[in-house]
Amino acid sequence: MKFAHKLFLSMTILLTLLFASFGIWMLYSDFSRLLDREIQQGNKDSRTFQFLFEMGYQSTEEYGEDYAVSRTVKSISRSVERDGSHMFVVKSDGTYFYGQEFLDAMGLEEEVGKLTDYLSAANTYGYCIRQKDGGYYMFTAAVKDLTASRIYLGMCRELTEIYSDREALLSRYRIALVCLLSGGGVCIFVLAHYITKPIRSLDKIAEKIADGAFELRSRNASPDEIGELARNFNRMADCLVEQMQKKEQEAKQQEDFTAAFAHELKTPLTSIIGYADMLNSLKLTDEECHEAYFYIYSQGKRLESLSHKLLELVSMDKSPLTFKPVSTKALEQNIRTTLRPVWRQKGVRGKVDLEKAVIRGDDELLLSLLYNLLDNAVKALDKGEKSFILMKGSCLEAEHRAQGRPPADGCGEGKFYYEIKIVDNGRGIPAEEISRITEAFYMVDKSRSRKEGGAGIGMALCQKIIQLHNGLMEIDSRLGEGTVIKVLFPMENGTRRRKGVTAGL
């Protein structure tokens, strides 16, 4: 059963119960009030009858009981029998002084007999309401002890009219209730469908989204709970679409990674197999053999370097890291010693200036990060003697950072972070390529990168190392002008040191 039908059925049942209960209570309340009024009137008439009888009886008592009773009853009958009331007087032995004809005609003698039997059991007054042949009658009776006998002074009052009025009102109320429920049922049905319309709309949108229409969204902007449900539904759909796009992008990256990896293996293997086949099938001179050996060796080393970098990239997340204090001056000294001859050989003017400080991390990974960044900077240089590389390290407070730059993890307001900046005046990177250079095997200039021994994994390793150290990398580059790479690491306040001496290479 649909929700609209459930709402319609439940509201109709509730409305029926409420109106039926209220109507019946109201009708019976009015009827009880009318009946109480009739009972009070009957009691009043009965007391009047008793009073008049006593007054008349006393004045004729000297003529005998039977004569006095008959004479008194006849004299007061007109005063007592009015408004549809009838009186009766009966002895304890069942002999009637008055009213037998009326009671016989109405068939009410049995009811009077039951009432007098009740009064005989030490009760001086009583009343009852009885139904007879579709009519309703109220009987009242009181005991009167005379000198030699006991008589019962009673009255019969017809109540058929108020019972008939009650039945007529109940009949009209049933008709009114049916009409009310019919009209109310139609209104409830329309209202139930109107209220559930946004829910049906959400259901249709959800069905279409499930069929592939991921761009559909609910337009319900009402401030009620259904509007809030629609807004949450839209947010859920946006998150699902975002997750799907993310998964598709990850799948594409894995596909690109696999294709690039296969290509990177194919190129050196082709060279190795070709030169090995030449050595095996042709007679070559010593110079040609030496050249073939050199190509086989260089391509083998390239495969070895590629395998080492891949293993490092894959195992970096699986191996638990133990961070320890690392001196930036120790990193600076290691880089100077290692890269001085390389830069001198290539004719590069280089400068390393790391402010003295202590950061927490893995020294081997940090050195690998800096070597890869500097190696990429060297490969990007093409200006001959005018080429230069600068590595600058600074310890700054988070509140002094450039506006709009997101902080590295742990670098909140008033905290410190360490920034390492690598600047070169090389070829630069196209703006549309910057977001992809950290993907494995992605190379901006593939022919130049392979010529220089690159495989496109270095920046992916850098990004992974920075993430493991809760850091952040920013890249700013312009074609033909150079590249600036900034790496930020969170740093405890107590690890800051005074700035060291600047030195050049």
C-alpha positions in Angstrom: 0.0 0.0 0.0 1.3 3.4 -0.9 2.1 6.0 1.7 -0.6 8.4 0.4 -3.2 5.6 0.7 -2.0 4.7 4.2 -2.2 8.4 5.2 -5.7 8.6 3.7 -6.9 5.5 5.4 -5.4 6.4 8.8 -6.8 9.9 8.8 -10.2 8.7 7.7 -10.4 6.2 10.5 -9.2 8.7 13.0 -11.7 11.3 11.8 -14.5 8.7 12.0 -13.6 7.7 15.5 -13.3 11.3 16.7 -16.6 12.5 15.2 -18.5 9.3 16.2 -17.2 9.5 19.7 -17.9 13.2 20.1 -21.3 13.0 18.5 -22.5 10.0 20.6 -21.2 11.7 23.7 -22.9 14.9 22.9 -26.2 13.2 22.0 -26.3 11.0 25.1 -25.2 13.9 27.3 -28.2 15.9 26.1 -30.5 12.9 26.4 -29.3 12.3 30.0 -29.9 15.9 30.8 -33.5 15.7 29.5 -34.1 12.4 31.2 -32.9 13.8 34.5 -35.2 16.7 34.1 -38.2 14.4 33.5 -37.2 12.3 36.5 -37.0 15.4 38.7 -40.4 16.5 37.3 -41.8 13.1 38.0 -40.5 13.2 41.6 -42.0 16.7 42.0 -45.4 15.5 40.7 -45.2 12.5 43.0 -44.6 14.7 46.1 -47.4 17.1 45.0 -49.7 14.1 44.7 -48.7 12.9 48.2 -49.3 16.3 49.7 -52.7 16.8 48.1 -53.7 13.3 49.1 -52.8 13.8 52.7 -54.7 17.1 52.9 -57.8 15.6 51.4 -57.6 12.3 53.3 -57.4 14.1 56.7 -60.6 16.0 56.0 -62.6 12.8 55.1 -60.9 10.3 57.3 -63.8 10.3 59.8 -66.0 8.6 57.1 -63.8 5.5 56.9 -60.6 4.6 55.0 -62.0 3.3 51.8 -64.4 6.2 51.4 -61.8 8.8 52.4 -59.3 7.4 49.9 -61.8 7.2 47.0 -63.2 10.7 47.8 -59.7 12.2 48.1 -58.4 10.6 44.8 -61.4 11.8 42.8 -61.1 15.3 44.2 -57.4 15.8 43.3 -57.3 13.8 40.0 -57.7 16.9 37.9 -54.9 18.7 39.7 -52.5 15.8 39.5 -53.2 14.3 36.1 -51.8 16.9 33.7 -49.0 17.1 31.1 -49.6 13.4 30.2 -49.3 12.1 33.7 -51.7 9.5 35.2 -52.0 8.5 38.8 -52.9 5.3 40.4 -53.8 4.2 44.0 -53.6 0.5 44.9 -53.9 -1.4 48.1 -51.2 -3.8 49.3 -53.5 -6.7 48.3 -53.6 -5.5 44.7 -57.0 -3.8 44.8 -57.1 -0.6 42.9 -58.8 2.6 44.2 -57.9 4.5 41.0 -56.1 4.1 37.7 -56.8 0.4 36.9 -58.6 1.1 33.7 -55.6 3.1 32.2 -53.1 0.5 33.4 -55.1 -2.3 31.9 -55.5 -0.5 28.6 -51.8 0.1 28.4 -50.8 -3.3 29.7 -48.8 -1.8 32.5 -50.2 -3.6 35.5 -47.3 -6.0 35.7 -44.8 -3.1 35.8 -46.8 -1.5 38.7 -46.9 -4.9 40.5 -43.0 -5.1 40.3 -42.7 -1.6 41.7 -45.1 -2.2 44.6 -43.2 -5.4 45.4 -40.0 -3.4 45.6 -41.7 -0.9 48.0 -43.0 -3.7 50.2 -39.3 -4.5 51.1 -39.0 -1.6 53.6 -38.7 1.1 50.9 -41.0 4.0 51.1 -40.4 5.5 47.7 -39.2 4.3 44.3 -39.3 4.9 40.6 -38.5 2.9 37.4 -38.5 3.4 33.6 -40.0 0.7 31.5 -40.5 0.1 27.7 -43.8 -1.3 26.6 -44.9 -1.8 23.0 -42.4 0.9 21.7 -43.3 3.4 24.4 -41.3 4.5 27.4 -43.0 5.1 30.8 -41.7 6.3 34.2 -43.4 5.0 37.3 -43.1 6.6 40.7 -44.7 5.3 43.8 -44.8 6.1 47.5 -46.0 4.0 50.5 -48.8 5.5 52.6 -49.8 3.7 55.8 -53.4 4.2 56.9 -54.9 3.2 60.2 -55.9 -0.3 59.1 -54.0 -0.8 55.8 -51.2 0.2 53.5 -51.7 1.8 50.1 -49.4 2.9 47.3 -49.7 6.3 45.7 -48.2 6.2 42.2 -47.9 8.1 39.0 -47.2 7.0 35.4 -45.5 9.6 33.2 -44.9 8.8 29.5 -41.4 9.5 28.2 -41.8 8.2 24.7 -41.3 11.7 23.2 -37.8 12.2 24.5 -36.7 8.7 23.5 -38.2 9.3 20.0 -36.3 12.6 19.8 -33.1 10.8 20.8 -33.6 8.2 18.0 -34.4 10.9 15.5 -31.3 12.8 16.5 -29.2 9.7 16.2 -30.6 9.0 12.7 -29.9 12.6 11.6 -26.4 12.4 13.1 -25.6 9.2 11.2 -26.6 10.8 8.0 -24.5 13.9 8.8 -21.6 11.7 9.8 -21.7 9.8 6.5 -21.9 13.1 4.6 -19.1 14.6 6.6 -16.9 11.5 6.2 -17.6 11.5 2.4 -16.7 15.1 2.0 -13.8 14.9 4.5 -12.6 11.7 2.9 -12.3 13.4 -0.5 -10.5 16.3 1.1 -8.2 14.0 3.0 -7.5 12.0 -0.2 -6.6 15.1 -2.1 -4.5 16.5 0.8 -2.7 13.2 1.3 -1.7 13.2 -2.4 -0.7 16.8 -2.2 1.5 16.2 0.9 3.2 13.2 -0.6 3.8 14.8 -4.0 7.4 15.9 -3.1 8.1 12.4 -1.8 6.8 10.9 -5.1 9.0 13.4 -7.0 12.0 12.4 -5.0 11.2 8.7 -5.7 11.1 9.4 -9.5 14.3 11.4 -9.4 16.0 8.6 -7.4 14.8 6.1 -10.0 16.1 8.2 -12.9 19.5 8.7 -11.1 19.7 4.9 -10.7 19.1 4.6 -14.4 22.1 6.9 -15.1 20.7 10.5 -15.1 23.2 11.6 -12.5 22.7 15.3 -13.2 19.1 15.4 -11.9 18.4 17.1 -8.6 15.3 17.9 -6.6 14.1 21.5 -6.8 12.1 21.4 -3.6 13.1 24.5 -1.6 10.4 24.4 1.1 11.6 25.1 4.7 9.8 22.1 6.1 11.0 18.5 6.8 10.4 17.4 3.2 12.4 20.3 1.9 15.2 19.4 4.3 14.9 15.8 3.0 15.2 17.0 -0.6 18.3 19.1 0.3 19.9 16.2 2.0 19.0 14.0 -1.0 20.7 16.4 -3.3 23.8 16.5 -1.1 23.9 12.7 -1.1 23.6 12.6 -4.9 26.4 15.1 -5.2 28.6 13.1 -2.9 27.8 9.9 -4.8 28.6 11.5 -8.2 31.8 13.0 -6.8 32.8 9.6 -5.4 32.0 8.0 -8.8 34.0 10.5 -10.7 36.9 10.0 -8.2 36.7 6.3 -8.7 36.6 6.8 -12.5 39.6 9.1 -12.3 41.5 6.6 -10.1 40.7 3.8 -12.6 41.9 6.0 -15.4 45.1 6.8 -13.5 45.7 3.1 -12.8 45.1 2.4 -16.5 47.5 5.2 -17.5 50.0 3.9 -14.9 49.9 0.4 -16.3 50.3 1.6 -19.9 53.1 3.9 -19.0 54.9 1.2 -17.0 54.6 -1.2 -19.9 56.0 1.4 -22.2 58.9 2.3 -19.9 59.8 -1.4 -19.7 59.4 -1.9 -23.4 61.9 0.8 -24.5 65.0 -0.4 -22.6 64.2 -4.1 -23.1 64.0 -3.4 -26.9 67.4 -1.9 -26.8 68.9 -4.7 -24.7 67.4 -7.4 -26.8 68.5 -5.7 -30.1 72.1 -5.1 -29.0 72.3 -8.6 -27.5 71.1 -10.1 -30.7 73.7 -8.1 -32.6 76.5 -9.4 -30.4 75.2 -12.9 -30.8 74.6 -13.0 -34.6 77.0 -10.5 -36.1 80.8 -10.1 -36.2 81.4 -6.7 -34.8 84.5 -4.6 -34.3 85.8 -3.9 -30.8 84.4 -0.4 -30.9 81.0 -1.7 -32.0 81.1 -4.3 -29.3 82.0 -1.7 -26.7 79.2 0.5 -27.9 76.7 -2.4 -27.7 77.9 -3.3 -24.2 77.5 0.3 -23.1 73.9 0.4 -24.3 73.0 -2.9 -22.7 74.6 -1.7 -19.4 73.0 1.8 -19.5 69.5 0.4 -20.3 69.9 -2.3 -17.6 70.8 0.4 -15.0 67.8 2.3 -16.2 65.6 -0.7 -15.5 67.3 -1.2 -12.1 66.6 2.5 -11.2 63.0 2.1 -12.4 62.4 -1.0 -10.3 64.0 0.6 -7.2 61.7 3.7 -7.5 58.6 1.5 -8.0 59.5 -0.6 -5.0 60.0 2.5 -3.0 56.7 4.0 -4.1 54.7 0.9 -3.4 56.3 0.0 0.0 56.4 3.5 1.4 52.8 3.2 2.8 53.3 -0.3 4.1 56.5 0.3 6.1 55.9 1.9 9.4 57.9 5.1 9.8 59.6 6.3 12.9 60.0 10.1 12.9 62.9 11.6 14.8 64.4 15.1 15.0 66.2 16.0 11.8 68.5 19.0 11.6 68.1 21.2 8.6 71.8 22.0 8.7 72.6 18.3 8.4 70.4 18.1 5.3 72.1 21.2 3.9 75.6 19.7 4.4 74.6 16.4 2.8 73.1 18.2 -0.3 76.2 20.4 -0.6 78.6 17.5 -0.5 76.6 15.4 -3.0 75.5 18.0 -5.6 78.6 20.3 -5.7 80.4 18.2 -8.3 77.3 17.5 -10.3 76.4 21.2 -10.5 80.0 22.1 -11.3 80.1 19.6 -14.1 76.9 20.9 -15.7 77.9 24.5 -15.2 75.0 25.3 -12.9 75.2 28.1 -10.4 73.6 26.7 -7.2 72.9 28.1 -3.8 71.6 26.2 -0.6 70.4 28.2 2.4 68.4 26.3 5.0 67.7 28.2 8.2 68.8 26.3 11.2 65.9 24.4 12.7 64.8 20.9 13.7 61.9 19.2 12.0 60.5 15.7 12.8 60.7 13.1 10.0 62.7 10.4 8.3 66.1 11.8 7.3 66.5 9.3 4.4 63.1 10.2 2.9 63.6 13.9 3.3 67.0 13.6 1.5 65.3 11.6 -1.2 62.7 14.3 -1.5 65.2 17.1 -1.9 67.4 15.2 -4.3 64.5 14.5 -6.6 63.3 18.1 -6.6 66.8 19.4 -7.3 67.4 16.7 -9.9 64.2 17.8 -11.7 65.3 21.4 -11.5 68.7 20.5 -13.1 66.9 18.6 -15.9 64.7 21.7 -16.6 67.7 24.0 -17.1 68.6 25.0 -20.7 70.2 28.5 -20.4 73.8 27.4 -20.2 76.0 29.5 -17.9 73.0 31.7 -16.9 71.3 28.7 -15.3 70.8 28.8 -11.6 69.1 26.8 -8.8 68.3 28.2 -5.3 67.2 26.1 -2.3 65.9 28.3 0.5 64.7 27.1 3.9 62.7 29.4 6.3 61.0 28.9 9.6 57.8 31.0 9.7 54.7 31.5 11.8 51.4 30.4 10.3 49.9 33.9 10.8 52.6 35.3 8.5 51.8 33.0 5.6 50.4 34.4 2.4 46.7 35.0 2.5 44.6 32.3 1.0 47.2 29.5 1.3 45.9 26.4 3.2 48.2 25.4 6.1 50.0 22.1 6.4 48.5 19.8 9.0 49.3 21.1 12.5 50.2 24.6 11.4 47.3 26.5 12.9 47.3 30.2 13.9 50.3 31.1 16.0 52.2 27.9 15.2 55.3 27.4 13.2 56.0 25.6 10.0 59.2 25.1 7.9 59.2 26.1 4.3 61.7 24.8 1.7 61.7 26.7 -1.6 63.4 25.4 -4.8 63.7 28.0 -7.5 65.1 27.5 -11.0 65.2 29.5 -14.3 64.6 26.6 -16.5 62.0 25.8 -19.2 59.0 25.9 -16.9 55.8 23.9 -16.9 52.6 24.6 -18.8 49.8 25.7 -16.4 47.5 22.8 -17.6 50.2 20.2 -16.8 51.0 21.3 -13.2 48.1 19.4 -11.6 49.4 16.1 -13.2 53.1 16.1 -12.7 52.8 14.2 -9.4 51.1 11.2 -11.2 53.4 8.2 -11.7 55.0 8.0 -15.2 53.6 11.4 -16.2 56.2 13.5 -18.0 55.7 16.9 -19.5 58.3 16.4 -22.2 58.6 12.6 -22.7 61.4 12.6 -25.3 63.6 14.9 -23.2 62.9 13.1 -20.0 63.8 9.7 -21.4 66.9 11.2 -23.0 68.0 12.4 -19.5 67.2 9.1 -17.9 63.8 10.0 -16.3 60.9 7.7 -15.9 58.3 10.1 -14.5 58.2 8.6 -11.0 60.3 11.2 -9.1 57.5 13.7 -8.5 55.1 10.9 -7.4 57.7 9.9 -4.8 58.1 13.5 -3.7 54.3 13.9 -3.2 54.2 10.6 -1.2 57.0 11.6 1.1 55.4 15.0 1.7 52.1 13.4 2.6 53.8 11.0 5.0 55.3 14.0 6.8 51.9 15.8 6.9 53.3 18.5 4.6 52.1 20.5 1.6 53.6 21.2 -1.8 52.9 24.2 -4.0 54.1 24.7 -7.5 54.3 28.0 -9.4 55.7 27.8 -12.9 55.8 29.9 -16.1 57.0 28.7 -19.5 60.4 30.0 -20.4 60.9 31.7 -17.0 61.3 28.9 -14.5 59.6 27.1 -11.6 59.2 27.7 -7.9 58.3 24.7 -5.7 57.5 25.3 -2.1 57.3 22.5 0.5 55.9 23.2 3.9 56.3 20.9 7.0 54.6 21.4 10.4 57.1 22.2 13.1 56.8 22.4 16.9 57.4 25.8 18.4 60.3 24.6 20.5 62.2 23.3 17.5 62.8 26.8 16.0 66.4 27.9 15.9 68.1 31.1 15.1 68.9 31.6 11.4 72.2 30.1 10.3 74.9 31.5 8.0 74.1 31.6 4.3 76.5 29.8 2.1 76.7 29.1 -1.6 77.9 26.4 -3.8 
